[in-house]
């Protein structure tokens, strides 16, 4: 889990790392969604106390983030992203 200051703990990937990883891109391409949607869905899978709050200045970015809320990643996708 993340520490109070938003830093990752040892052995944990941060959202920036996840967004740029090959497995994230592979899942996004297979699902026909953006890597940002996959990243937000991954972050949302971390538990009920984790709620991503993305910032956006473009309507397209806001809509992309909203679509991520309904994107559930399966166990194989999560394992690939976290490997």
C-alpha positions, 0 to 999 in steps of 0.5 A: 500500500501507499504511505501517507505521503503518496509514496510507494513502499519498497517492492510496489509499483507506482502508477507511473511505472504501471502506465509505461509498462509493456503488460499495461499496453498489451492489456489496453490493446487487447481490451481496446481501451487506453493505457490510462484506463488500465492504470486507473483500473489497476489502481482501483483494484488495490482495495476499497480504501483506494480511490484514484482521483485523476486530474484532467484539463481536457474533456477527452481525459475526463471521459477516459477516466470516467470509463475506467471506473467500469473497467474490471481487470481479471486476475491474469491481467492484474498478475501480468501488470504487476509482474 
